[in-house]
Structure formats: structure tokens, C-alpha cells
Amino acid sequence: MKPDEKILAIDPSLRGTGFAILQRISGKIRCLEFGVVRNAPKLSIPQCLLEIHTTLTAKISEHAPDAVAVESIIYVQSFQTAITLGSARGAVLLAAAQSGLPVFEYAPRRVKQAIVGKGGAQKQQVSFMIRALLGLTVTPPPDAADAIAVGLTHLQSAPPGLRK
């Protein structure tokens, strides 16, 4: 395990991609920044993807993370929703690949299980636990909380040999 590890964690979505920068220093995890890339409904899909990619590329440049942790594809009943979510994930993966960062993917149920203790937890439960676990003074918005949860899952469970 690397004593000083920094990751960019992402919960991809076309209209609200959550992101967080988490750092482990001597075993203690801190959240350096979190936020949501919000895309207005009037923006076209290509414009949304560009905004996601541009924002995440800037965060990578600013924070120089060692890796990217991203929520994996979820089961959706709508073909259109699957395509849209896949497109948002593509923008995320492209930003990571362009920066030469390894990408680790975690299933939503696994993330909720790691943070709340049950795979079917609600977004509000995840937000509450994130705030409590990291001692944050504010409750992150749900998309950012989900990204933080993905990052915590990575830092708690990725095999040391796979971490940078």
C-alpha cells in the first residue's frame, strides 16, 4: 500500500457527473475536493460530453491523481438510457486514458455495501455516511457523494499490487 495515494473518483452521468479527489496520507483519507459537472437540459449530448471531459481533464491536471476510480455500468431497462450513460462513461474513460491513468471500476451495489453496509442503500444514506466517515462539515450533493463513495471503496478494497 502506498502511504500517499491520490485518486479521482467519478460517478458518471450525462447531466450530473459527480467527482471527488481523495487522498490517503499515512493511512488517513481526506477529501480534497468534490463537485458535480452539471449540464443543462438545453445542451446537446456532444456538448455535455465535452464539458465532462474538459472538467475532468482540468481536475487531473490540477490534482495529479495516481488513478481513477469510476462506478461501473448499471443495469438499465431503457436502451436510450444505456447509450447515454455509456457515452458519459466514455468521456470519463477518455480523460483518464489521455492522462495515462489506470482506471478501476466498482459496481454500484459493491460501493453501497462498502459505505453503508447494504447494497440497496438510498442516495441519502450514502450522503450521510460519507459526511460521517470523512468528518465533512457539509453534506455533499448526491452525485458527488456517490463519487466519494466510489473513491472510498477503491482506497479500502483495491489490492495493493494494483494500486499505483
Buried (B, 14 or more C-beta within 10 A) or exposed (E): EEEEBBBBBBBBBBBBBBBBBBBBEEEEBEBEBBBBBBBEEEBEEEEBBBBBBEBBBEBBEEBEBBBBBBBBBEEEEEEEEBEBBEBBBBBBBBBBEEBEBBBBBBBBBBBBBBBBEEEEBEBEBBBBBBBEBBEBEEBBBBBBBBBBBBBBBBBEEBEEEEBE
